[in-house]
Amino acid sequence: MSETVRAQMASPAASRLRRRRAVTADRLIAVLLIAPSAAAIAVFVYGFIGFTAFASFTKWDNLSPDFTWVGWKNYAALFNTVRFQIDLGNTVTFTLLFLAICLSVGFTLAVLLDRGIRGEAFFRSIYLFPLALSFIVTGVVWRWLLNPGSAQLGTAGVNLLLERIGLGMLKTGWYTDPRIGIKAVVIAAVWQLSGYVMAMYLAGLRGIPEELREAARVDGANDFQVYRSIIVPLLHPITLGAIIILGHISLKIFDLVVAMTGPGPGFSSDVPAFFMFDTTFRGNNFAQGSGIAVILLLMVAVLIVPYLVFSLRTETQR
């Protein structure tokens, strides 16, 4: 057999070998590039989560670490704490009101803008402007606006506006009134994030073909029926995404409460994240603070994990 024939027979095998080596080298390079980030995440995210969970089962209640195992005692004591019970109730109230009002206001604004009103770009920018602010800035601003005033300084903020327009009977203590408490924080949170929900819904509305609406109108449907039977069902993925985003924000809300109200009278505006901060960094009870952190993580996971599983199954089916 000549050398030329041997070379031609060997060339396919040699080519496959070179391709395999190239693929192996590419994979090795990819692993080496990802490895530092993966190691950092493993240590500084999952490692610290694991350490926090471990600390919640110990007797670490001062500056000196004490890893004596106490089991579920910290959690039992936590759920028997009146402040934590109030915090959980405040979280439920805040989440329900925050989601309901944000979705309603955001959808309404999106529908109005979708009609092609004059100055749409201007109004869209105005609605989105609060999103550019941090919760700290929002909390400070709304703390001024909802300041109930005093006997020495008189009426201030929103109460002064109500007084000037003849609605003085609506004046209230806002965040200083235990009956309102966390509801005052809802106002500030809705102001900041309803524009974001508006943008999500507006993008969804602009993605619905106009032919569907026209076909429904030809069949005799009015505007309300078009929205109820066609548009709202098609916007279900947008609504679900907004609920997930807003829900996890509401469950771990902290900075807005710190800047605006603090725990409030009778813990009326307190939340678990603020309680965790007080317990851990002011009371030096690291075990109980870790327990609160773990509970917050589980609350957020209960909201997000089913959504991730649903999204993964949907992508797999496609």
N, C-alpha and C positions, 0 to 999 in steps of 0.2 A: 504494500500500500504506500503510495507516494506521500511525501510530507504535506503537499497541498491538500490532499483528500483528508488526511488526519486533522489538519488545521480547520477545515470546514466542518468536520464532525464534532470537533471539540469546541468550536466557537459558540454554539447555543448554550452548552453547559457553562462555559466560562462567562457568558453574558448573564445567565441567571445568577451565578455566584456573585458577580459584581453588583447586580441589583440588590441581592440580599444583603451584601455588606453595606451598600449605600443606605438601605432602609434601616439597618441596625444602627448605623452611625447617626442617622437623623433622629431615631428614637432616643439614643443615648444623649444626644445634645439637648433634645426636648426635656428629658428627665433632669438633666443637670441644670437647665434654666429654671425649671419649676421647683426643684428641690429646696432652694433657700426659702421661697415663699411658703411652700408646704410645711417646712420645718417651723417657720415663724408662727404660722397659723396654729399648728399642732401644739406649740408651747404656750403662746400668748393668748390664744382663744380657748381651745378645748382643754389645754392643761390648766388654765386658771379657772375654767368652769368646773372641772373636776376637783380642784383644790377648794373652791368655794363650797361645793356640795359636801366635801369631806369635813370642812370646818363647821358646817351647820349641824353636824352630829357630835361635836365636841363641846368641851366646857370652857371655851376660850371667851371669857367675859371681862378681860382687862388688857392692858398694853402688852403684858407678858404672855406669849403663846402658851396655851394649855390644851394639849391634844387628848385629854382624857375623854374616852368614848362615853357618851351619854345616850346614844340612840335617838329616839324620836321625842325626847323630852323638850327640846327647844321648840319643835313644831307644836307640840301640845300646849306649851306655855304661850306660844305666839297666838294661836287661835282662841285662847282664853283671855287674851289682852283686849280690853275695851277699845283702845285706840285702833288696833288692827282691824277689829270688827267694823268700826266706823269707816276706816279707810277702804275696806272692801265694798261697803255700801256706796261710798262716794265714787269709787271706780265704776261700779255698775251704772249709777246715775249719770256720771259724766259720759261714759261710753255710749249709752243709749241716746241721750240727748244730742251729743256731738255727732253721732252717725246720722240720726234722723234729720237734724236741721241742716247739716252740711250737704247731704244728698239732695234734700228738697231745694235748698237755695241754689246749689250748683246746677241742678237739672233745670230749674226755672230760668236762671241766667243764660244757660246754654241754649234753651229753646228760643229765648228772646233774641239772642245774637244770631241764631241760625236763620232767622227770618230776613237777614240782610238789611238791618236798620242802618240809617245814616250814622257815620262816625263809629262803626263797629270796631275798628282797630283801636280807637281811643278808649272806648269802654272796656274792651278786652284787656288793654294794658292797665287800666284802673283796677279792674277786678283781680288781676294777677299781681299787682304791686305788693300787697301784704305778704305774699309768699317770699319776697326777697328779704324780709326781715327775720331776725332770729326770734325765738320764743322769749328770750330775755328782753329784747326791745319791746316786743308786743306786750309783755307783762307790765313793764314800766309805764308804757303809754296808757294801758287800760286801768292801771292802778290810779293814775291821775284822773282819767275820765270818770271812773266809778267812785271817786272819793266822795263820801257822803257829806263832807264839810264838818264844821264844828260850830259851837255856840260863839266862839271868839271870832272865827274867820267868816262865818256865814255859810251859805250854800255854795257848792262848787260842782264842776263837771257836768255830768248828765242831769243831775238833780237841778242844777241851775237852769239848764235848757228847758227842762220840763216846767219849771216855775215860770220862766219867761213866756212860754207859749200857752200858759193857762192850764197846765196839767199837773199842778202842784200836788194833787192827791195821789199821783203815781210815784212820788219821791220815796226812796227807801234807803236802807243802810248798805245795800249791795253786799260786798264781801265782808262787811262788819256785822251783818245780820245772820245769825246762825240758821235761820229758816231758808236763806238763799245760799250762802256758802259756796259750794262747788258749782252752782248754777251760774254764778258770776264769771267763773273761769271758763265755762262753756261759751259764753258770749265772745270772749277774746279769742278762743280757739277757733270758733266758727268764722269769725272775721278774717283770721289769717288763712284758713285752709279751704273755705268755700270756693274761692277763685280757682284753686287747683282742681277741685272736683268739676267746676265749670269747664275748664280746659279739657279734661278727660271726656266729659259728655259731648262737648262741642266737636272734638275729633271723631267721636263715634257717630254723631249726627251727620257730619260731612262725609262719612264713609258709606252712608245708606243711599243707594241709588234713588234718584228722583222718580224713576219709572215706577217704583213700588208705590210711592205715595199717589202718583197720578192714576195708577190702575185702581187703587182703593177708592179714590174720589169718583172715578168713572162708575164704579159699582155702587155709588150712593153714600159712601161713608163720609161723615163730617170730620173736622179736624180732631175733635176729641177721640173719635173712634179710630182714626188713623194712628194717633199716638198710643192709644191703649192696646190696640190689636197688632200693630206692626212695629212701630218704632221702639216702644218700651221693651217688648220681648227681644228685639235685636240688640238692645243695649244691655242685656243681662250680663255679658262678660265684663263690660265697663263697670257696672254696678258692683259686681263681685270683687273686681280689682280695687275699686275705691273703698269697699268695706274692709278689705284686708289691710290696705295701707293706713286708713284712718283708725282702724281698730287697734293695730299694734302701737300706733302713736298714743292713743288714749290710754292703753293699758300701762305704758311706761312713762306717762307724762310726769315731768319733774321741774324743768327749768321755768315753765310758765307759772307754776304754782309758787316757786321760790321767789320769782320777781314780782308777782302780783299780790299774793295774799298770805303766803306762809301757811301754817296749819290752820289758821283761822280760829275764831272763838269756838270752844268746845270741839275742836278738830273738824269743824264743819266744811273746810276746804282742804283737808289733809288727804294725802294719797300714799299708797305703799312705798313708792320710791322716795318720798320725802321722809317717811318713817324710817326707812332703811338708812338714809343719810344721817338722821339724828341718832339712831341706835348705834351705828358703826363708828362714825367719826366724831360724834359729840359724847356719846355714852360709852364708847370703847367696848361695847358688847359685840364682838366680832362674830360670835357663833349665831346669835339671833339675827344680826344683820345679814349674815350669809343665808340664813333660812328664808328671810324675806326676799333676797335676791333670787334664790332658787324657785320660790313660788312665782315671782314675776316672770322668770324664764319659762316656767311651765304654762302660765297663763298665755303668754305670747305664742308658745309652741302649739297649744291647743287650737289657736286661731290660724296659724300659718301652715303647720304640717299638713292638715287635710287639703288645703288649697294646693300645696306643692304636689301632693300625691295625685289629686285630680288633674292638675296641669300635665304631669308626667304621663298619666294614662291617656289623656286626650292626644298628646303628641305621639304616643306609641300607636294609637289607633289610626292616626293620619298616615 
